[in-house]
Amino acid sequence: MAFDWTKSVSAPQLEPGDHKCTIKDVKRSGKNGVFEANDGSPNLMVVYEDHRGAQIAQFFTLNEKSAWVLAKLLSAVEPAIDLAAITAKGITPAHFADIDFARKNLVEKQRLSLIHISEPTRQ
């Protein structure tokens, strides 16, 4: 029997369009182990949820080279996280590999302003 992708989704998926979402959870590991980039850098999975309970996830590589992606998230949440202030405190992307730190600073109390889901392209 072929693999059934429809049975692998536990929450409704976000439909194409614009969504205001809450950061519902962050994860550092899954059923196959700890999330890591190819170079061994830690990855953080951020799970967003809209008002209907539909979800989407995004991975962030927690190293200095890829920090710009996490910085975009930190500045896009409401209220925005003051990047100058966390720089002054010595907070680095690696701090978000500590799941308790990531949860404290990202889950529930911040909201992503807008997520745009595009229609998939078919070839």
C-alpha positions, 0 to 999 in steps of 0.5 A, spaced: 500 500 500 502 506 498 504 511 503 497 516 505 500 523 506 493 525 509 493 521 515 500 524 517 497 530 519 494 531 526 491 538 525 488 542 519 493 545 515 493 552 513 489 554 506 493 559 501 492 566 503 494 570 509 493 568 516 494 571 523 497 566 527 499 564 535 506 561 536 503 555 539 509 551 540 516 550 539 520 543 539 527 541 538 526 534 537 521 529 534 520 521 533 526 521 529 531 524 534 533 531 535 533 536 530 539 538 527 542 542 520 546 538 516 552 542 519 550 539 526 547 546 528 541 545 532 534 546 529 528 549 532 521 547 530 516 553 531 509 551 530 504 556 528 496 556 529 491 560 527 484 562 530 481 555 527 486 551 530 490 550 523 497 549 524 503 550 520 511 549 522 517 552 520 524 550 522 530 555 524 537 553 524 540 556 530 547 558 528 550 565 527 550 564 519 542 563 519 541 568 525 538 573 520 532 568 519 530 567 526 531 575 527 526 576 522 521 572 526 523 575 533 522 582 530 515 580 526 512 578 533 507 582 537 510 585 541 516 585 537 522 583 541 527 588 541 533 585 537 538 591 540 536 589 547 537 582 546 544 583 543 546 587 549 544 581 554 548 577 550 543 572 547 545 568 541 541 564 536 544 558 540 540 560 546 534 558 543 536 551 543 534 551 550 527 549 549 525 552 556 528 559 554 525 558 547 518 556 550 519 562 555 520 567 549 516 565 543 510 561 545 503 564 546 505 571 548 507 573 542 503 573 535 506 573 528 503 578 525 502 575 518 503 568 514 502 568 507 501 561 504 501 561 496 498 556 492 502 550 490 505 550 483 504 544 479 509 542 474 
